[in-house]
């Protein structure tokens, strides 16, 4: 989700789901220690609960980054041991670290000493030829021994040689059963499953076996899915219409524009709001054609709403979107 789940995206997602834990895009520890930490760490208070996702393998840098994150008040700090990209491997972090659980455990220990927020781990179920329960249990066991009590598990292996990051999200088959067995092996540890979750029925099913579900690309491409899930698990919450979500974003957008942020830095995250509804194409097209222009303001979103054809209230407001069958999860 790098370059996707920035602070503007997360604020938008929070308007759709008051209860979900929001995760940042992965940030390297080096960028925080040696770069502009505020650029990577600042967020809006409305984003709570929010977790910072860190990448790195140097325990000292990871500890320093965790300390800075703690100063900003993050609710969780997550070590990314799941990203399979070449760029990540060359920096010795991401999924390749599954083969070095002692290094990850050392980072965890150093980080947890620097913060009261829980340090957690996001991982795959295996890498390359290490595609079995024993490999995954060995990795998790090392982190549990160090004190880690929460794992987010993408239910695919990562092929580090021969597949692109995009292919690693679709070609290795999903194996939910291995994640379920992991939960049975570690009943006192919180296990959150990730990968291939595109509808509410799937989420209901996986939650029979594990403690939580992470929604990645489906939430980005079809963000109203988050609102549907929120209402499913909190019947006291009144689900907003899609148009109401746009209206709640306007004051935030106006404040950001006043601070020099370009409209398309925010509106690009909102393109999928009407996915599955009549007029969704008109919504996307109007924003895409106008939001990048100099001086573009929040009126672009209002005009985009007006550019959509008249729709039944259920479709415009609260109707469920059409379920997509293609693979878009993280």
C-alpha positions as a Markdown table, in Angstrom:
| # | Residue | x | y | z |
|---|---|---|---|---|
| 1 | Unk | 0.0 | 0.0 | 0.0 |
| 2 | Unk | 3.0 | 2.3 | -0.4 |
| 3 | Unk | 2.1 | 5.7 | -1.9 |
| 4 | Unk | -1.6 | 4.9 | -1.2 |
| 5 | Unk | -2.4 | 5.0 | 2.5 |
| 6 | Unk | -1.0 | 8.4 | 3.2 |
| 7 | Unk | -2.5 | 10.8 | 5.8 |
| 8 | Unk | -5.2 | 12.1 | 3.4 |
| 9 | Unk | -6.3 | 8.6 | 2.5 |
| 10 | Unk | -6.4 | 7.6 | 6.1 |
| 11 | Unk | -8.6 | 10.6 | 7.1 |
| 12 | Unk | -11.0 | 9.7 | 4.3 |
| 13 | Unk | -11.1 | 6.1 | 5.4 |
| 14 | Unk | -11.8 | 7.2 | 9.0 |
| 15 | Unk | -15.0 | 9.0 | 7.7 |
| 16 | Unk | -16.1 | 5.6 | 6.5 |
| 17 | Unk | -15.2 | 3.6 | 9.5 |
| 18 | Unk | -15.0 | 5.0 | 13.0 |
| 19 | Unk | -13.7 | 1.7 | 14.5 |
| 20 | Unk | -11.1 | 0.3 | 12.1 |
| 21 | Unk | -7.4 | 0.4 | 13.0 |
| 22 | Unk | -5.8 | 2.4 | 10.2 |
| 23 | Unk | -2.2 | 1.5 | 9.1 |
| 24 | Unk | 0.2 | 3.9 | 7.5 |
| 25 | Unk | 2.1 | 3.0 | 4.3 |
| 26 | Unk | 5.4 | 1.4 | 5.1 |
| 27 | Unk | 8.1 | 3.9 | 6.2 |
| 28 | Unk | 11.7 | 2.9 | 6.5 |
| 29 | Unk | 13.4 | 3.4 | 9.9 |
| 30 | Unk | 16.2 | 5.2 | 8.1 |
| 31 | Unk | 13.8 | 7.8 | 6.6 |
| 32 | Unk | 12.7 | 8.7 | 10.1 |
| 33 | Unk | 16.1 | 8.6 | 11.8 |
| 34 | Unk | 18.0 | 10.4 | 9.0 |
| 35 | Unk | 15.2 | 12.3 | 7.2 |
| 36 | Unk | 12.2 | 14.6 | 7.7 |
| 37 | Unk | 10.5 | 12.6 | 10.5 |
| 38 | Unk | 7.6 | 14.9 | 10.7 |
| 39 | Unk | 6.8 | 14.4 | 7.0 |
| 40 | Unk | 6.3 | 10.7 | 7.6 |
| 41 | Unk | 4.9 | 10.7 | 11.1 |
| 42 | Unk | 2.3 | 13.5 | 11.3 |
| 43 | Unk | -1.4 | 12.7 | 11.1 |
| 44 | Unk | -4.8 | 14.0 | 12.0 |
| 45 | Unk | -6.1 | 13.2 | 15.5 |
| 46 | Unk | -9.2 | 11.8 | 13.9 |
| 47 | Unk | -7.2 | 9.0 | 12.5 |
| 48 | Unk | -6.9 | 7.2 | 15.9 |
| 49 | Unk | -6.6 | 4.3 | 16.3 |
| 50 | Unk | -3.6 | 4.4 | 14.0 |
| 51 | Unk | -0.6 | 2.1 | 13.5 |
| 52 | Unk | 2.8 | 3.1 | 12.0 |
| 53 | Unk | 4.2 | 0.4 | 9.7 |
| 54 | Unk | 8.0 | 0.4 | 9.8 |
| 55 | Unk | 10.5 | -1.4 | 7.5 |
| 56 | Unk | 14.1 | -2.1 | 8.6 |
| 57 | Unk | 16.5 | -4.6 | 10.0 |
| 58 | Unk | 18.9 | -2.5 | 12.0 |
| 59 | Unk | 17.7 | -2.8 | 15.6 |
| 60 | Unk | 19.2 | 0.6 | 16.7 |
| 61 | Unk | 17.5 | 2.5 | 13.8 |
| 62 | Unk | 14.2 | 0.6 | 14.4 |
| 63 | Unk | 14.4 | 1.5 | 18.1 |
| 64 | Unk | 15.0 | 5.2 | 17.3 |
| 65 | Unk | 12.1 | 5.2 | 14.9 |
| 66 | Unk | 9.8 | 3.6 | 17.4 |
| 67 | Unk | 10.8 | 6.2 | 20.0 |
| 68 | Unk | 10.0 | 9.0 | 17.6 |
| 69 | Unk | 6.7 | 7.4 | 16.7 |
| 70 | Unk | 5.9 | 7.1 | 20.4 |
| 71 | Unk | 6.3 | 10.8 | 20.7 |
| 72 | Unk | 3.7 | 11.3 | 18.1 |
| 73 | Unk | 1.2 | 9.1 | 19.9 |
| 74 | Unk | 0.8 | 6.1 | 17.6 |
| 75 | Unk | -1.4 | 3.4 | 19.0 |
| 76 | Unk | 0.6 | 0.6 | 17.5 |
| 77 | Unk | 4.0 | 0.2 | 15.7 |
| 78 | Unk | 4.1 | -2.6 | 13.1 |
| 79 | Unk | 7.2 | -4.2 | 11.7 |
| 80 | Unk | 6.7 | -5.1 | 8.0 |
| 81 | Unk | 8.0 | -8.5 | 7.3 |
| 82 | Unk | 5.7 | -9.1 | 4.3 |
| 83 | Unk | 6.7 | -6.7 | 1.5 |
| 84 | Unk | 8.4 | -8.7 | -1.4 |
| 85 | Unk | 9.7 | -5.9 | -3.6 |
| 86 | Unk | 13.2 | -5.9 | -4.9 |
| 87 | Unk | 13.8 | -2.5 | -3.4 |
| 88 | Unk | 12.8 | -3.7 | 0.0 |
| 89 | Unk | 15.0 | -6.9 | -0.3 |
| 90 | Unk | 18.0 | -4.8 | -1.2 |
| 91 | Unk | 17.6 | -2.9 | 2.0 |
| 92 | Unk | 17.3 | -6.1 | 4.0 |
| 93 | Unk | 13.8 | -5.7 | 5.3 |
| 94 | Unk | 10.4 | -6.9 | 4.3 |
| 95 | Unk | 9.5 | -10.6 | 3.5 |
| 96 | Unk | 13.2 | -11.7 | 3.2 |
| 97 | Unk | 13.5 | -11.3 | 6.9 |
| 98 | Unk | 11.2 | -14.3 | 7.5 |
| 99 | Unk | 14.4 | -16.3 | 7.0 |
| 100 | Unk | 16.1 | -14.4 | 9.8 |
| 101 | Unk | 13.7 | -14.5 | 12.8 |
| 102 | Unk | 16.4 | -13.7 | 15.3 |
| 103 | Unk | 17.0 | -10.3 | 13.5 |
| 104 | Unk | 13.3 | -9.5 | 13.6 |
| 105 | Unk | 13.1 | -10.6 | 17.3 |
| 106 | Unk | 16.1 | -8.3 | 18.1 |
| 107 | Unk | 14.3 | -5.4 | 16.4 |
| 108 | Unk | 11.1 | -6.1 | 18.3 |
| 109 | Unk | 12.9 | -6.2 | 21.6 |
| 110 | Unk | 14.8 | -2.9 | 20.9 |
| 111 | Unk | 11.6 | -1.2 | 19.7 |
| 112 | Unk | 9.4 | -2.3 | 22.6 |
| 113 | Unk | 11.9 | -0.9 | 25.1 |
| 114 | Unk | 11.3 | 2.5 | 23.5 |
| 115 | Unk | 7.5 | 2.7 | 23.5 |
| 116 | Unk | 4.5 | 1.8 | 25.5 |
| 117 | Unk | 2.5 | 1.2 | 22.3 |
| 118 | Unk | 2.4 | -2.5 | 21.3 |
| 119 | Unk | 4.9 | -3.5 | 18.7 |
| 120 | Unk | 3.4 | -6.0 | 16.2 |
| 121 | Unk | 4.6 | -7.9 | 13.1 |
| 122 | Unk | 3.1 | -8.2 | 9.6 |
| 123 | Unk | 4.3 | -11.2 | 7.7 |
| 124 | Unk | 3.6 | -13.8 | 5.0 |
| 125 | Unk | 3.0 | -17.5 | 5.5 |
| 126 | Unk | 6.3 | -18.4 | 3.9 |
| 127 | Unk | 8.9 | -17.4 | 1.3 |
| 128 | Unk | 10.1 | -19.2 | -1.8 |
| 129 | Unk | 10.6 | -22.9 | -1.0 |
| 130 | Unk | 9.9 | -22.4 | 2.7 |
| 131 | Unk | 6.2 | -23.1 | 2.2 |
| 132 | Unk | 5.1 | -25.1 | 5.2 |
| 133 | Unk | 3.6 | -24.8 | 8.7 |
| 134 | Unk | 6.9 | -25.5 | 10.4 |
| 135 | Unk | 8.7 | -22.6 | 8.8 |
| 136 | Unk | 5.9 | -20.2 | 9.8 |
| 137 | Unk | 5.6 | -21.6 | 13.3 |
| 138 | Unk | 9.4 | -21.3 | 13.7 |
| 139 | Unk | 9.3 | -17.6 | 12.7 |
| 140 | Unk | 6.3 | -16.8 | 14.9 |
| 141 | Unk | 7.7 | -18.7 | 17.9 |
| 142 | Unk | 10.9 | -16.6 | 17.9 |
| 143 | Unk | 8.8 | -13.4 | 18.0 |
| 144 | Unk | 6.5 | -14.8 | 20.7 |
| 145 | Unk | 9.4 | -15.7 | 22.8 |
| 146 | Unk | 10.6 | -12.1 | 22.5 |
| 147 | Unk | 7.2 | -10.9 | 23.7 |
| 148 | Unk | 5.2 | -10.1 | 20.5 |
| 149 | Unk | 1.5 | -10.8 | 20.9 |
| 150 | Unk | 0.0 | -9.7 | 17.6 |
| 151 | Unk | 0.7 | -10.9 | 14.1 |
| 152 | Unk | -0.9 | -9.8 | 10.8 |
| 153 | Unk | -0.5 | -12.6 | 8.4 |
| 154 | Unk | -0.9 | -12.3 | 4.6 |
| 155 | Unk | -2.1 | -15.7 | 3.7 |
| 156 | Unk | 0.3 | -16.2 | 0.7 |
| 157 | Unk | 3.9 | -17.0 | 0.5 |
| 158 | Unk | 6.2 | -14.4 | -1.1 |
| 159 | Unk | 8.3 | -15.5 | -4.1 |
| 160 | Unk | 11.3 | -13.3 | -3.8 |
| 161 | Unk | 13.0 | -14.3 | -7.0 |
| 162 | Unk | 11.0 | -14.3 | -10.3 |
| 163 | Unk | 7.7 | -12.6 | -9.3 |
| 164 | Unk | 7.0 | -8.8 | -9.2 |
| 165 | Unk | 5.3 | -7.3 | -6.2 |
| 166 | Unk | 2.0 | -7.2 | -8.2 |
| 167 | Unk | 2.4 | -10.9 | -9.1 |
| 168 | Unk | 3.1 | -11.7 | -5.5 |
| 169 | Unk | -0.3 | -10.3 | -4.6 |
| 170 | Unk | -2.1 | -12.7 | -7.0 |
| 171 | Unk | -0.1 | -15.7 | -8.2 |
| 172 | Unk | 0.9 | -17.5 | -5.0 |
| 173 | Unk | -2.4 | -19.2 | -3.9 |
| 174 | Unk | -4.2 | -18.1 | -0.7 |
| 175 | Unk | -3.9 | -20.5 | 2.2 |
| 176 | Unk | -6.2 | -19.4 | 4.9 |
| 177 | Unk | -6.0 | -22.9 | 6.6 |
| 178 | Unk | -2.4 | -22.3 | 7.4 |
| 179 | Unk | -3.3 | -19.1 | 9.2 |
| 180 | Unk | -6.1 | -20.9 | 11.0 |
| 181 | Unk | -3.7 | -23.6 | 12.2 |
| 182 | Unk | -1.3 | -20.9 | 13.3 |
| 183 | Unk | -4.0 | -19.5 | 15.6 |
| 184 | Unk | -4.7 | -22.9 | 17.0 |
| 185 | Unk | -0.9 | -23.3 | 17.7 |
| 186 | Unk | -0.7 | -19.9 | 19.4 |
| 187 | Unk | -4.1 | -19.5 | 21.1 |
| 188 | Unk | -2.9 | -16.7 | 23.3 |
| 189 | Unk | -1.6 | -14.6 | 20.5 |
| 190 | Unk | -3.7 | -12.2 | 18.4 |
| 191 | Unk | -3.8 | -13.3 | 14.8 |
| 192 | Unk | -5.1 | -11.0 | 12.1 |
| 193 | Unk | -5.6 | -12.4 | 8.6 |
| 194 | Unk | -5.0 | -10.5 | 5.3 |
| 195 | Unk | -5.3 | -11.3 | 1.6 |
| 196 | Unk | -8.2 | -11.9 | -0.8 |
| 197 | Unk | -11.0 | -10.5 | 1.4 |
| 198 | Unk | -13.4 | -8.8 | -0.9 |
| 199 | Unk | -16.9 | -9.2 | 0.7 |
| 200 | Unk | -18.6 | -9.3 | 4.0 |
| 201 | Unk | -19.3 | -13.1 | 3.9 |
| 202 | Unk | -15.6 | -13.8 | 3.6 |
| 203 | Unk | -14.8 | -11.6 | 6.5 |
| 204 | Unk | -17.5 | -13.3 | 8.6 |
| 205 | Unk | -16.0 | -16.7 | 7.8 |
| 206 | Unk | -12.4 | -15.9 | 8.6 |
| 207 | Unk | -13.4 | -14.3 | 11.9 |
| 208 | Unk | -14.7 | -17.7 | 13.0 |
| 209 | Unk | -11.0 | -18.8 | 13.1 |
| 210 | Unk | -8.9 | -15.8 | 13.8 |
| 211 | Unk | -9.0 | -12.5 | 15.8 |
| 212 | Unk | -9.2 | -9.9 | 13.1 |
| 213 | Unk | -9.2 | -9.2 | 9.3 |
| 214 | Unk | -7.0 | -6.6 | 7.5 |
| 215 | Unk | -8.6 | -5.2 | 4.3 |
| 216 | Unk | -6.0 | -3.7 | 1.9 |
| 217 | Unk | -6.6 | -3.0 | -1.7 |
| 218 | Unk | -10.3 | -3.7 | -1.7 |
| 219 | Unk | -10.8 | -0.9 | 0.8 |
| 220 | Unk | -8.8 | 1.4 | -1.4 |
| 221 | Unk | -10.5 | 0.6 | -4.7 |
| 222 | Unk | -14.0 | 0.2 | -3.1 |
| 223 | Unk | -13.8 | 2.3 | 0.1 |
| 224 | Unk | -17.5 | 2.1 | 0.9 |
| 225 | Unk | -16.9 | -1.5 | 1.7 |
| 226 | Unk | -15.4 | -0.2 | 5.0 |
| 227 | Unk | -18.7 | 1.5 | 5.9 |
| 228 | Unk | -20.6 | -1.6 | 5.1 |
| 229 | Unk | -18.3 | -3.6 | 7.4 |
| 230 | Unk | -18.5 | -1.0 | 10.2 |
| 231 | Unk | -22.3 | -1.2 | 10.2 |
| 232 | Unk | -22.2 | -5.0 | 10.1 |
| 233 | Unk | -20.2 | -5.1 | 13.3 |
| 234 | Unk | -21.7 | -2.1 | 15.0 |
| 235 | Unk | -25.4 | -2.0 | 14.4 |
| 236 | Unk | -25.7 | 1.2 | 16.5 |
| 237 | Unk | -23.7 | 3.1 | 14.0 |
| 238 | Unk | -25.6 | 5.0 | 11.3 |
| 239 | Unk | -24.0 | 4.4 | 7.9 |
| 240 | Unk | -23.5 | 7.6 | 6.0 |
| 241 | Unk | -24.5 | 8.0 | 2.4 |
| 242 | Unk | -21.7 | 8.3 | -0.2 |
| 243 | Unk | -22.8 | 11.9 | -0.8 |
| 244 | Unk | -22.6 | 12.6 | 3.0 |
| 245 | Unk | -19.1 | 11.2 | 3.1 |
| 246 | Unk | -18.1 | 13.7 | 0.3 |
| 247 | Unk | -19.7 | 16.5 | 2.3 |
| 248 | Unk | -17.8 | 15.6 | 5.5 |
| 249 | Unk | -14.6 | 15.7 | 3.5 |
| 250 | Unk | -15.1 | 19.3 | 2.3 |
| 251 | Unk | -13.9 | 21.2 | 5.5 |
| 252 | Unk | -10.8 | 19.0 | 5.7 |
| 253 | Unk | -10.1 | 19.5 | 2.0 |
| 254 | Unk | -10.5 | 23.3 | 2.4 |
| 255 | Unk | -8.1 | 23.4 | 5.3 |
| 256 | Unk | -5.5 | 21.3 | 3.5 |
| 257 | Unk | -5.8 | 23.5 | 0.4 |
| 258 | Unk | -5.2 | 26.6 | 2.5 |
| 259 | Unk | -2.0 | 24.9 | 3.7 |
| 260 | Unk | -0.7 | 24.4 | 0.2 |
| 261 | Unk | -1.8 | 20.8 | -0.5 |
| 262 | Unk | -3.0 | 20.1 | -4.1 |
| 263 | Unk | -6.5 | 18.9 | -4.5 |
| 264 | Unk | -5.6 | 15.8 | -6.4 |
| 265 | Unk | -3.4 | 14.7 | -3.5 |
| 266 | Unk | -6.6 | 14.1 | -1.6 |
| 267 | Unk | -9.2 | 13.5 | -4.3 |
| 268 | Unk | -7.2 | 10.6 | -5.9 |
| 269 | Unk | -8.1 | 8.5 | -2.8 |
| 270 | Unk | -11.8 | 9.2 | -3.3 |
| 271 | Unk | -12.2 | 8.0 | -6.9 |
| 272 | Unk | -13.6 | 4.6 | -5.9 |
| 273 | Unk | -16.3 | 5.9 | -3.5 |
| 274 | Unk | -19.1 | 5.3 | -6.0 |
| 275 | Unk | -17.7 | 2.0 | -7.4 |
| 276 | Unk | -20.7 | -0.2 | -8.4 |
| 277 | Unk | -23.2 | 2.6 | -8.4 |
| 278 | Unk | -24.7 | 4.2 | -11.5 |
| 279 | Unk | -22.7 | 7.3 | -12.4 |
| 280 | Unk | -19.5 | 6.0 | -10.9 |
| 281 | Unk | -17.6 | 6.6 | -14.2 |
| 282 | Unk | -18.9 | 10.2 | -14.4 |
| 283 | Unk | -17.7 | 10.8 | -10.8 |
| 284 | Unk | -14.2 | 9.4 | -11.6 |
| 285 | Unk | -13.9 | 11.2 | -14.9 |
| 286 | Unk | -14.9 | 14.6 | -13.7 |
| 287 | Unk | -12.4 | 14.5 | -10.8 |
| 288 | Unk | -9.7 | 13.1 | -13.0 |
| 289 | Unk | -10.1 | 15.9 | -15.5 |
| 290 | Unk | -10.4 | 18.8 | -13.1 |
| 291 | Unk | -8.7 | 18.0 | -9.7 |
| 292 | Unk | -5.1 | 18.4 | -11.1 |
| 293 | Unk | -5.7 | 21.9 | -12.5 |
| 294 | Unk | -4.1 | 24.9 | -10.9 |
| 295 | Unk | -6.4 | 26.5 | -8.4 |
| 296 | Unk | -8.8 | 23.5 | -8.2 |
| 297 | Unk | -10.8 | 23.6 | -5.0 |
| 298 | Unk | -13.3 | 21.5 | -3.2 |
| 299 | Unk | -16.0 | 22.6 | -5.6 |
| 300 | Unk | -14.6 | 20.0 | -8.0 |
| 301 | Unk | -16.1 | 17.3 | -5.8 |
| 302 | Unk | -19.5 | 19.0 | -5.6 |
| 303 | Unk | -19.5 | 19.4 | -9.4 |
| 304 | Unk | -18.5 | 15.8 | -9.7 |
| 305 | Unk | -21.6 | 14.8 | -7.7 |
| 306 | Unk | -23.7 | 17.0 | -9.9 |
| 307 | Unk | -22.2 | 15.4 | -13.0 |
| 308 | Unk | -23.6 | 12.0 | -12.0 |
| 309 | Unk | -26.9 | 11.0 | -13.5 |
| 310 | Unk | -30.0 | 11.0 | -11.3 |
| 311 | Unk | -30.1 | 7.7 | -9.3 |
| 312 | Unk | -32.5 | 6.0 | -7.0 |
| 313 | Unk | -31.8 | 7.1 | -3.4 |
| 314 | Unk | -30.8 | 3.6 | -2.4 |
| 315 | Unk | -28.0 | 3.6 | -5.0 |
| 316 | Unk | -26.8 | 7.1 | -4.2 |
| 317 | Unk | -27.0 | 6.8 | -0.5 |
| 318 | Unk | -26.9 | 3.5 | 1.3 |
| 319 | Unk | -27.2 | 0.7 | -1.3 |
| 320 | Unk | -24.5 | -1.9 | -1.2 |
| 321 | Unk | -22.1 | -1.8 | -4.1 |
| 322 | Unk | -21.7 | -4.7 | -6.5 |
| 323 | Unk | -19.2 | -7.2 | -5.2 |
| 324 | Unk | -16.1 | -7.5 | -7.4 |
| 325 | Unk | -14.6 | -10.9 | -8.1 |
| 326 | Unk | -11.0 | -9.8 | -9.0 |
| 327 | Unk | -8.2 | -10.0 | -6.6 |
| 328 | Unk | -7.3 | -6.6 | -5.1 |
| 329 | Unk | -6.3 | -7.3 | -1.5 |
| 330 | Unk | -3.0 | -6.4 | 0.0 |
